[in-house]
Amino acid sequence: AKWGQGGEQIVAQGYGGSVHIWSADMSVQPPLFTPLPCITGHFAPATDLSWEPTRGTYLLSASKDQTARLWANTDEGWRELGRPQVHGYDMTSLVCVGGGRARGGEV
């Protein structure tokens, strides 16, 4: 699981490839977290997630389905924008490093 910027969202990967996001209502204490519609698309367990570091409006996910996927929060919810890397091996980690760049690795 990873916290979004400002601690107002948390995202976690699911075993079946789904990505779950919860949004916090910071007007109450302790904050109340509400689930948002699930992001789906991976066909195997998601292994890592990384928020875009400057505004947190994009999310990268890696999976054992041998893809990395780029997601964006739109007016209709989170949508897949693309697959920046179809890598042919199980990616276990990735990180957004800013400026539209990312790095990934395997164990």
C-alpha positions, 0 to 999 in steps of 0.5 A: 500500500502507498499513501498519496500526497497529503495523506488524503488517498491510499492505494493498495494492490490486490492479489488478482491484479486489481488496484484499490484506492480509498479517499479520506474525508479530512473534515472529521477526526479521525479521517473517514476513508471511503473506497473509490471504484476499483482499478482493474486491468492486470491479469495477475497479482500487482506487485508494486505501485508508485504515485507521480511525485509532483501532484499525485495525479498519475499512478504506475502499477507493475504486475506479474502479468509482465506489464507496467500500467499508467493510470490517471484520475479523470472526471470519470474516475481512474483510467488506464492511459497506457502501458509504458513497458510490456517487459516480458518478465515479472516486474517486482518494483517500480518508482516514478522519478518525475519528469515523465520518467520511471524505473523498474526492477525484478528480484 
